[in-house]
C-alpha cells in the first residue's frame, strides 16, 4: 500500500513525548478497555527480554505511580511507559472506529506514530525507544535537562545567544509563548536565571536527558546503525513529522530520520498550523495527560478546530476519553465498530456506556460469528411462478458446491501463494509484504474485523467447516499461522474423506 499526502484531511492523532503519561487515567482506561492490557502484554514480553522486568508491573501494578517516580527509575522505564500509553490509546480509539487521516508524534511520540502506522512492529518499537536512551547513556559526560520558557522561539534563541554555548539549543517550538530549550544542566541554570531577570517564566520538563541538542551528536551514528538492522515496513497511514516538517515518504530510511531527531528541534506549532491549513479540524491526543491538545487549543484559537484528550483525568476525576468518544460519535467520526449508530440499531434501550463496555469485550466474538454465518450462508432459491395453464414449476438450480477435496496432500507453498494473493487483493497491498512471520495487525495495520472477514474468505475458498466456538483470532495473527491453519483443516478434511 502506497501512502500519499493529501490536502483533504479531517482528523489527526497526536502522540505525546516527554511528560505524556498519566497513571490514574491509564488505570481508569484499563478498567473499561481490554486494549490496554493487550498492548502492555506485548510490551511486557519485550521488556522482560531486555531488562528482566515487566513495564505493566511498574505502571499497572498494585502500587500507583506517577511520572516523577518513573523518572527516578531506570532511564528506559519512563520512555517505554509513555510509548505504551500512546499505543494503548491508539488501540482503544481504533477499536471504537475512530480512523485518523494522519498521525503526528511529538519528539518520542514520533516513534509511537510510526509504529501505529505500521512502519515497525510493537516489539521493535520498544527496542527503538530503549535504544534511544541506551545510546545516550553510553556517551560519557552527557548530562543535562530541558526547560520550558514562556517566550517564543526567536526571543528564546536571542536569550541563548547571550551565553554563546554550542551545546545549548531550542529543542521544541510549542506555541508563540512557549519554547523548550535543552542543554547541559549548569548552563541551563544560567538560562533560568537570565530568564527570571527578563520576566520570562521557566519550568523544568520531565525528561531524563537533554533531547534535541547538539550535545547528542555522538549518539546519532550508533542509533542509526541499530535501527537500520530492524525490519522496516510500508506505512499504512499518513505520518507528518514536526521535526522533518513534512510527511514521511515510502522511500525514507527511517533509521536515519529517527537518528536525526537527537539533534533537530521539534517545530510542533508549525506542524499544527500546516495540518489545519490542509483541512484538519479534529486533533485527538493519543496518550497520557492533555498537554498536546491544550497546545492545539492555543494554536488554533478562534477557529472551529476540536482538540480532544484521551488518557487524561477530567475535572470530575473521570477519564477524559469518555467525553472525547461521545464528541467523536456525535461528529460521525466514531462508532462501536466504525459504523456510527450500531448501538442504536442493536440495543436502542441500553445506555451507551454499557454498550461500549460490552462491545469492547465481546465485539470481536460477535463479528466472528456473523462472518462465519455469512460465509456458510446459502440463500434459499425463490420459487418460480407456475407457467400459465400448467401449474408446473421450474426446478430451482442447485446451489454451487465447494470444490471436491483433492486426493493429494496440500502443498504449503501453493497454499501460501494463494493466500498471499487473496489477502493482497482484498487489502490492496503488494503481495510481497505478506511474508510468513509478518504481524497482520501490528505491522500491516489489519484490524481484527478485517482479519475475521479475510479468514472467512479463506475458509470459504477451501471449503473449510465453520470454526468452533473456542477459536481465538489472536492465535492466527501472522501469515504462517494462517497457512498452517488452512493446511491443518485441509488435512483433517482429507483424512475424513479417505476414511
C-alpha positions as CSV (number, residue, x, y, z in Angstrom):
1,X,0.0,0.0,0.0
2,X,1.4,3.4,-1.0
3,X,0.7,6.3,1.3
4,X,0.1,9.6,-0.4
5,X,0.0,13.0,1.0
6,X,-3.3,14.8,0.9
7,X,-4.9,18.2,1.4
8,X,-8.2,16.7,2.1
9,X,-7.7,15.7,5.8
10,X,-10.1,15.9,8.7
11,X,-8.7,14.0,11.8
12,X,-5.3,13.5,13.2
13,X,-3.9,11.6,16.2
14,X,-1.2,13.3,18.3
15,X,1.2,11.1,20.2
16,X,2.9,12.9,23.1
17,X,6.6,12.7,24.1
18,X,8.2,13.7,27.3
19,X,5.7,14.1,30.1
20,X,3.0,12.2,28.2
21,X,2.0,9.8,30.9
22,X,-0.9,9.8,33.4
23,X,-1.0,6.8,35.7
24,X,-4.5,7.5,37.1
25,X,-6.0,7.9,33.6
26,X,-4.3,4.7,32.3
27,X,-5.7,2.7,35.2
28,X,-9.2,4.0,34.5
29,X,-8.8,3.1,30.8
30,X,-7.6,-0.4,31.7
31,X,-10.9,-1.0,33.7
32,X,-13.0,-0.2,30.6
33,X,-10.9,-1.1,27.6
34,X,-9.2,-4.5,27.2
35,X,-6.9,-3.0,24.5
36,X,-4.8,-1.5,27.3
37,X,-3.9,-4.9,28.8
38,X,-3.3,-6.4,25.4
39,X,-0.8,-3.7,24.4
40,X,1.0,-4.0,27.7
41,X,1.2,-7.8,27.4
42,X,3.1,-7.5,24.1
43,X,5.4,-4.8,25.5
44,X,5.9,-6.8,28.7
45,X,7.3,-9.7,26.7
46,X,9.9,-7.4,25.2
47,X,10.9,-5.5,28.4
48,X,11.3,-8.9,30.1
49,X,13.6,-9.9,27.4
50,X,15.6,-6.7,27.5
51,X,15.5,-5.8,31.2
52,X,14.0,-8.8,33.0
53,X,11.1,-6.5,34.1
54,X,7.5,-6.1,33.0
55,X,6.6,-2.5,32.4
56,X,3.0,-3.3,33.4
57,X,4.2,-4.3,36.9
58,X,5.6,-0.7,37.2
59,X,2.7,1.3,35.8
60,X,-0.3,-1.0,36.4
61,X,0.8,-2.9,39.5
62,X,-0.6,-2.7,43.0
63,X,1.3,0.5,43.8
64,X,0.0,3.5,41.8
65,X,2.9,5.5,40.4
66,X,3.4,8.9,38.8
67,X,5.8,10.3,36.2
68,X,8.3,11.6,38.7
69,X,8.7,8.1,40.2
70,X,9.2,6.7,36.7
71,X,11.9,9.2,36.0
72,X,13.6,8.2,39.2
73,X,13.7,4.6,38.0
74,X,15.9,3.3,35.2
75,X,16.0,5.6,32.2
76,X,14.1,3.3,29.9
77,X,11.1,3.0,32.2
78,X,9.5,6.4,31.7
79,X,10.2,6.3,28.0
80,X,8.6,2.9,27.4
81,X,5.7,3.8,29.7
82,X,5.0,6.9,27.5
83,X,5.3,4.8,24.4
84,X,3.0,2.1,25.7
85,X,0.3,4.6,26.9
86,X,0.3,6.1,23.4
87,X,-0.2,2.8,21.7
88,X,-2.9,1.8,24.2
89,X,-4.8,5.0,23.5
90,X,-4.4,4.4,19.7
91,X,-5.8,0.8,20.0
92,X,-8.8,2.0,22.1
93,X,-9.6,4.7,19.6
94,X,-9.2,2.3,16.7
95,X,-11.5,-0.3,18.4
96,X,-14.1,2.5,18.7
97,X,-14.0,3.1,15.0
98,X,-12.0,6.3,15.0
99,X,-10.0,6.4,11.8
100,X,-7.3,9.2,11.6
101,X,-6.3,10.7,8.3
102,X,-2.8,11.5,9.6
103,X,-0.6,10.6,12.6
104,X,1.7,13.1,14.3
105,X,4.2,12.5,17.1
106,X,5.9,15.0,19.4
107,X,9.5,14.0,19.9
108,X,9.4,10.5,21.4
109,X,5.8,10.3,20.2
110,X,7.0,10.2,16.6
111,X,8.3,6.6,17.2
112,X,4.8,5.7,18.5
113,X,3.2,7.3,15.5
114,X,5.4,5.3,13.1
115,X,4.7,2.0,15.0
116,X,0.9,2.8,14.9
117,X,1.3,3.4,11.1
118,X,2.8,0.0,10.7
119,X,6.4,1.0,9.9
120,X,7.7,-1.1,12.8
121,X,6.3,-3.8,15.0
122,X,5.2,-3.0,18.5
123,X,8.1,-5.1,19.8
124,X,10.6,-3.3,17.6
125,X,9.1,0.0,18.8
126,X,10.1,-1.0,22.4
127,X,13.6,-1.8,21.2
128,X,13.9,1.6,19.4
129,X,12.7,3.5,22.5
130,X,15.0,1.6,24.8
131,X,18.0,2.1,22.5
132,X,17.2,5.8,22.2
133,X,18.2,6.2,25.9
134,X,20.8,3.5,25.9
135,X,23.0,5.2,23.3
136,X,22.8,8.4,25.3
137,X,23.9,6.6,28.4
138,X,26.9,5.2,26.6
139,X,28.0,8.8,25.7
140,X,30.2,9.7,28.6
141,X,29.6,13.1,30.1
142,X,26.2,13.8,28.5
143,X,24.4,15.5,31.4
144,X,21.6,18.0,31.1
145,X,17.9,18.7,31.1
146,X,15.2,20.5,29.3
147,X,13.4,23.8,30.4
148,X,10.3,25.3,29.1
149,X,10.4,29.1,28.7
150,X,7.3,31.3,28.4
151,X,8.6,33.0,25.3
152,X,8.5,32.5,21.5
153,X,11.3,30.7,19.6
154,X,13.0,33.9,18.4
155,X,13.2,35.5,21.8
156,X,14.4,32.3,23.3
157,X,17.2,32.0,20.7
158,X,18.3,35.5,21.5
159,X,18.5,34.6,25.1
160,X,20.6,31.6,24.4
161,X,22.9,33.7,22.2
162,X,23.8,35.7,25.3
163,X,25.5,32.6,26.7
164,X,27.1,31.5,23.4
165,X,27.3,27.9,24.3
166,X,27.3,25.4,21.3
167,X,25.5,22.8,23.4
168,X,22.5,25.0,24.2
169,X,19.7,24.7,21.7
170,X,16.0,25.4,21.1
171,X,14.6,21.9,21.4
172,X,10.8,22.4,20.9
173,X,8.7,25.3,19.5
174,X,5.3,24.5,21.1
175,X,3.5,27.8,20.5
176,X,4.1,31.5,20.3
177,X,4.6,31.8,24.0
178,X,6.3,28.5,24.9
179,X,9.7,27.2,23.8
180,X,11.6,24.3,25.3
181,X,15.4,24.7,25.5
182,X,17.8,21.9,26.0
183,X,21.4,21.6,27.1
184,X,23.9,21.0,30.0
185,X,22.5,21.4,33.5
186,X,25.0,24.0,34.6
187,X,24.4,26.3,31.6
188,X,20.6,25.9,31.9
189,X,20.8,27.2,35.4
190,X,22.2,30.4,33.9
191,X,19.5,30.4,31.3
192,X,16.8,30.2,34.0
193,X,18.5,33.0,36.0
194,X,18.6,35.3,33.0
195,X,15.0,34.4,32.1
196,X,14.0,35.4,35.5
197,X,15.6,38.8,35.2
198,X,13.8,39.3,31.8
199,X,10.4,38.3,33.3
200,X,10.3,35.1,31.3
201,X,8.9,32.1,33.2
202,X,10.9,28.9,33.2
203,X,9.7,25.4,34.2
204,X,11.8,22.2,34.1
205,X,10.5,19.5,31.8
206,X,10.1,15.9,33.0
207,X,12.8,14.3,30.8
208,X,15.7,12.0,31.6
209,X,18.1,13.7,29.0
210,X,18.5,16.9,27.1
211,X,17.0,15.7,23.8
212,X,17.2,17.7,20.5
213,X,20.5,19.3,21.2
214,X,24.0,19.2,19.5
215,X,25.3,17.6,22.7
216,X,23.8,14.3,21.5
217,X,25.5,14.3,18.1
218,X,27.9,11.5,19.0
219,X,24.9,9.2,19.6
220,X,23.5,9.6,16.1
221,X,25.5,7.1,14.1
222,X,25.2,4.3,16.7
223,X,21.4,4.8,16.9
224,X,21.0,4.8,13.2
225,X,23.1,1.6,12.8
226,X,20.9,-0.1,15.4
227,X,17.5,0.9,13.9
228,X,18.8,0.1,10.4
229,X,19.0,-3.6,11.4
230,X,15.3,-3.7,12.3
231,X,12.6,-4.6,9.8
232,X,11.0,-1.5,8.2
233,X,7.6,-2.0,6.7
234,X,5.5,0.1,4.4
235,X,3.5,2.9,6.1
236,X,-0.2,2.1,6.3
237,X,-1.2,5.5,7.5
238,X,0.0,9.0,6.6
239,X,2.5,10.4,9.2
240,X,3.6,14.0,9.4
241,X,6.8,14.9,11.2
242,X,7.1,18.1,13.2
243,X,10.9,17.5,13.1
244,X,11.2,17.0,9.4
245,X,8.4,19.4,8.7
246,X,7.0,17.1,6.0
247,X,5.1,13.8,5.6
248,X,7.2,10.6,5.7
249,X,7.7,9.2,2.2
250,X,7.7,5.5,1.3
251,X,11.4,5.5,0.4
252,X,12.5,7.2,3.7
253,X,15.3,5.4,5.5
254,X,13.6,5.7,8.9
255,X,16.8,4.7,10.8
256,X,18.5,7.9,9.5
257,X,15.5,10.1,10.0
258,X,14.9,8.9,13.6
259,X,18.6,9.4,14.4
260,X,18.4,13.0,13.2
261,X,15.8,13.6,16.0
262,X,18.6,13.7,18.5
263,X,20.0,17.0,17.3
264,X,17.0,18.5,15.4
265,X,14.2,20.7,17.0
266,X,10.5,19.8,17.2
267,X,8.5,22.5,15.5
268,X,5.1,21.5,16.8
269,X,3.4,24.9,16.3
270,X,4.3,24.9,12.6
271,X,3.1,21.3,12.2
272,X,-0.3,22.1,13.7
273,X,-0.7,25.1,11.5
274,X,0.3,23.2,8.4
275,X,-2.3,20.5,9.2
276,X,-5.0,23.0,10.0
277,X,-4.4,24.6,6.6
278,X,-4.6,21.1,5.0
279,X,-8.1,20.7,6.4
280,X,-7.6,19.0,9.8
281,X,-10.3,20.2,12.2
282,X,-10.1,17.4,14.8
283,X,-6.9,16.7,16.8
284,X,-7.2,13.7,19.1
285,X,-4.3,13.2,21.6
286,X,-3.5,9.5,21.8
287,X,-1.6,9.3,25.0
288,X,-1.2,10.4,28.6
289,X,-2.1,13.8,30.0
290,X,-3.6,16.5,27.8
291,X,-0.6,18.7,27.0
292,X,-0.7,18.5,23.2
293,X,-4.5,19.0,23.0
294,X,-4.1,22.1,25.2
295,X,-1.3,23.4,22.8
296,X,-3.6,22.9,19.8
297,X,-6.3,24.9,21.6
298,X,-3.9,27.8,21.9
299,X,-2.5,27.5,18.4
300,X,-6.0,27.4,16.8
301,X,-7.8,29.8,19.0
302,X,-10.9,31.4,17.3
303,X,-11.3,28.5,14.8
304,X,-13.7,25.6,14.7
305,X,-10.9,23.1,15.4
306,X,-11.6,20.4,18.1
307,X,-8.7,19.4,20.3
308,X,-9.5,16.3,22.4
309,X,-7.6,14.4,25.1
310,X,-7.8,10.7,25.8
311,X,-5.7,9.2,28.7
312,X,-6.2,12.2,31.0
313,X,-8.3,12.7,34.1
314,X,-11.0,15.3,33.8
315,X,-12.1,17.9,36.4
316,X,-14.5,15.4,38.0
317,X,-11.8,12.7,38.3
318,X,-13.2,10.7,35.4
319,X,-11.5,9.6,32.2
320,X,-11.4,12.3,29.6
321,X,-11.6,9.7,26.9
322,X,-15.3,9.1,27.7
323,X,-16.2,12.6,26.7
324,X,-13.9,12.5,23.7
325,X,-15.6,9.4,22.3
326,X,-19.0,11.0,22.8
327,X,-17.9,14.1,20.8
328,X,-16.4,11.9,18.1
329,X,-19.5,9.8,17.8
330,X,-21.7,12.9,17.6
331,X,-19.5,14.2,14.8
332,X,-19.8,11.0,12.9
333,X,-16.1,10.2,13.4
334,X,-16.5,7.1,15.7
335,X,-18.8,4.2,16.2
336,X,-18.6,0.9,18.1
337,X,-17.1,-0.8,15.0
338,X,-16.5,2.2,12.8
339,X,-20.2,2.4,11.8
340,X,-22.0,5.1,13.8
341,X,-25.4,4.1,15.1
342,X,-24.7,0.5,15.8
343,X,-25.8,0.8,19.4
344,X,-29.0,2.4,18.3
345,X,-29.7,-0.4,15.9
346,X,-28.8,-3.3,18.1
347,X,-29.7,-2.1,21.6
348,X,-31.6,1.2,21.5
349,X,-32.7,0.9,25.1
350,X,-29.2,0.1,26.6
351,X,-27.1,3.1,27.9
352,X,-24.3,4.0,25.5
353,X,-21.6,3.4,28.1
354,X,-22.9,-0.1,28.9
355,X,-23.0,-1.0,25.2
356,X,-19.4,0.4,24.8
357,X,-18.2,-1.8,27.6
358,X,-20.0,-4.9,26.2
359,X,-18.7,-4.3,22.7
360,X,-15.1,-3.7,23.9
361,X,-15.2,-7.2,25.5
362,X,-17.3,-9.2,23.1
363,X,-17.4,-7.3,19.8
364,X,-14.7,-9.5,18.1
365,X,-16.7,-12.6,19.1
366,X,-20.0,-11.2,17.7
367,X,-18.3,-10.1,14.4
368,X,-16.6,-13.5,14.1
369,X,-19.9,-15.3,14.5
370,X,-21.6,-13.1,11.9
371,X,-18.7,-13.6,9.4
372,X,-18.8,-17.3,9.9
373,X,-22.6,-17.5,9.4
374,X,-22.4,-15.3,6.3
375,X,-19.5,-17.5,4.9
376,X,-21.7,-20.6,5.2
377,X,-25.0,-19.0,4.3
378,X,-26.7,-20.0,1.1
379,X,-30.0,-18.2,0.5
380,X,-33.0,-20.3,-0.3
381,X,-33.8,-20.1,-4.0
382,X,-37.0,-18.2,-4.7
383,X,-39.7,-20.5,-6.1
384,X,-40.7,-19.5,-9.7
385,X,-44.2,-18.9,-10.6
386,X,-46.0,-21.7,-12.4
387,X,-46.3,-21.4,-16.1
388,X,-49.8,-20.3,-17.2
389,X,-52.2,-23.1,-17.6
390,X,-49.9,-25.9,-16.4
391,X,-49.4,-25.3,-12.6
392,X,-45.9,-26.7,-13.0
393,X,-42.8,-25.0,-11.5
394,X,-39.3,-25.0,-12.9
395,X,-36.9,-26.7,-10.5
396,X,-34.5,-24.4,-8.8
397,X,-30.9,-24.6,-9.9
398,X,-28.8,-26.4,-7.3
399,X,-26.6,-24.2,-5.1
400,X,-22.9,-24.2,-6.0
401,X,-20.9,-26.6,-4.0
402,X,-17.4,-26.3,-2.6
403,X,-14.7,-27.9,-4.7
404,X,-14.2,-31.5,-4.0
405,X,-11.3,-32.3,-1.8
406,X,-8.1,-33.3,-3.7
407,X,-6.7,-36.7,-3.1
408,X,-3.2,-35.3,-3.0
409,X,-1.7,-33.7,0.2
410,X,-2.0,-29.9,0.1
411,X,1.2,-28.1,-0.8
412,X,2.3,-25.5,1.7
413,X,4.0,-23.2,-0.8
414,X,0.9,-23.3,-3.1
415,X,-1.5,-22.5,-0.2
416,X,0.8,-19.7,0.9
417,X,0.9,-18.2,-2.6
418,X,-2.9,-18.4,-2.9
419,X,-3.5,-16.8,0.5
420,X,-1.0,-14.0,-0.3
421,X,-2.9,-13.2,-3.4
422,X,-6.2,-13.3,-1.6
423,X,-5.1,-11.1,1.2
424,X,-3.2,-8.7,-1.2
425,X,-6.2,-8.2,-3.5
426,X,-8.6,-7.7,-0.6
427,X,-6.4,-5.2,1.2
428,X,-4.8,-3.6,-1.9
429,X,-1.4,-4.3,-0.5
430,X,1.6,-5.6,-2.6
431,X,1.9,-9.4,-2.2
432,X,5.5,-9.2,-1.1
433,X,4.5,-7.7,2.3
434,X,2.7,-11.0,3.3
435,X,5.8,-12.8,4.4
436,X,5.5,-15.8,6.7
437,X,6.1,-14.0,10.0
438,X,4.5,-10.6,9.3
439,X,2.1,-9.5,12.0
440,X,-1.2,-8.6,10.3
441,X,-2.3,-6.0,12.9
442,X,0.9,-4.8,14.4
443,X,2.9,-4.5,11.2
444,X,0.3,-4.2,8.4
445,X,-2.5,-2.4,10.3
446,X,-5.1,-5.0,9.5
447,X,-7.7,-4.7,12.3
448,X,-9.5,-7.7,13.9
449,X,-12.7,-7.1,12.0
450,X,-10.9,-7.3,8.6
451,X,-8.9,-10.3,9.8
452,X,-12.2,-12.1,10.6
453,X,-13.5,-11.3,7.1
454,X,-10.3,-12.4,5.4
455,X,-10.2,-15.7,7.4
456,X,-13.8,-16.4,6.5
457,X,-13.0,-15.8,2.8
458,X,-10.1,-18.2,3.0
459,X,-12.3,-20.8,4.7
460,X,-14.9,-20.4,2.0
461,X,-12.2,-20.6,-0.7
462,X,-11.0,-24.0,0.6
463,X,-14.4,-25.3,1.7
464,X,-13.4,-25.5,5.3
465,X,-16.0,-26.1,8.1
466,X,-17.3,-23.4,10.4
467,X,-14.8,-22.6,13.1
468,X,-15.6,-23.9,16.6
469,X,-16.6,-21.6,19.5
470,X,-13.2,-21.9,21.1
471,X,-11.5,-20.4,18.1
472,X,-9.3,-17.4,19.0
473,X,-8.3,-14.9,16.3
474,X,-5.2,-13.8,18.2
475,X,-3.7,-17.2,17.7
476,X,-3.7,-16.6,13.9
477,X,-2.1,-13.2,13.7
478,X,0.6,-14.0,11.1
479,X,0.6,-15.4,7.6
480,X,2.5,-18.5,8.5
481,X,-0.1,-19.3,11.3
482,X,-3.0,-18.8,8.8
483,X,-1.3,-21.0,6.3
484,X,-0.8,-23.7,9.0
485,X,-4.4,-23.3,10.0
486,X,-5.6,-23.9,6.4
487,X,-3.3,-26.8,6.0
488,X,-4.4,-28.5,9.2
489,X,-8.1,-28.1,8.3
490,X,-7.5,-29.4,4.8
491,X,-5.5,-32.4,6.1
492,X,-8.3,-33.2,8.6
493,X,-10.9,-32.9,5.8
494,X,-9.0,-35.2,3.5
495,X,-8.5,-37.7,6.3
496,X,-12.2,-37.8,6.9
497,X,-12.8,-38.2,3.1
498,X,-10.3,-41.0,2.9
499,X,-11.8,-42.9,5.8
